[in-house]
């Protein structure tokens, strides 16, 4: 399957188009994965920080569907962005 990466058909092009506007903006990242260890999220986080984004909270990631801990982490992420 290759390296873990952002979905390249729809999401990655939109992300690349927006990235130039990240400097000084608060951004929160969340997502899930079905295989691997979530390397794509660590790469995505580093890329956003390199673009100057402010990350007021750690990203939220889960394997497959979110469990109760992931739901609570998403709520905390949303509060940190407010």
Secondary structure, DSSP 8 states (H G I E B T S, - for coil): --S----TTTHHHHHHHHGGG-TT-B---EEEESSS-SHHHHHHHHHHHHTT-B-SS--EEEESS--HHHHHHHHHHHHHH-
